[in-house]
Amino acid sequence: MKRLPRLPRVSWFALLVLAASGSTGCGPGDEPFVDPDATRAQTLAETFKDFGDYVVHFNAISTDQLAPEIARTYDIVRSKNKAMLNIAIIRKLEGTLGESVPGRVRARATNLTGQLKSVELRKIVEGEAIYYIAEMPVANGETLIFDVDVSPENEATRFSLRFKQSFYTS
C-alpha cells in the first residue's frame, strides 16, 4: 500500500476542506468568475468557529469526494450515499497555525424532518494532527443539521456549534 506523505498538524483536514470547497467549481455555463481568494475566505469562514483560546474546524462532505488513497487509509467507503463529518480542535499558539489537541467530541445529526442519524465519531491521529470523523448514510437532496459539542482535553469548558449541509447523490 502506498504511504501518504506526512503533512504537518491539521493538513489532511485542510485537504478535506479544500476537496469540499473545490467540488462546486465554475465552468462554462456556470456562474460568473468569482475571485478565488474571496471564495476561499468565505468557505473557510464557514468551516470553523473561534472559541477564544481554541478554534474548532468542522466539515461534512460526501465520501465520494475523498481521494481513493485517503479513503483506503482511513477505512472510509467512498459513496455518494455516505456523508462524512470531520471535526478538529486547535489550540491557538502565537506565531503558529496552532496545535491540534485531543478532546471529547460529541455530535448529533438530524434531517429536516427531524429524523436522527447515527453519528459514531472515531479519533484519527496522524503525526501531530488529531481529528474526529464519522460516516452516515444520506439520501439525494437530504439536508443534515449537525449539533457538535467539543471539550478540549483537560478543559472544563464545552464549546457548541451548529451547522447544516445538503447532500446530492445524483
JOCOR-V827217 format. One record per helix or strand of 2 or more residues. SS is the DSSP state (A for helix, B for strand). FROM is the first residue (numbers start at 0). TO is the last residue. Records with the same first field share a line. If there is no record, write none. Layout:
SS: FROM-TO + FROM-TO
//
This chain:
A: 10-21 + 35-44 + 62-64 + 67-72
B: 47-50 + 53-61 + 81-90 + 98-99 + 102-110 + 115-116 + 121-125 + 128-136 + 141-151 + 158-166
//
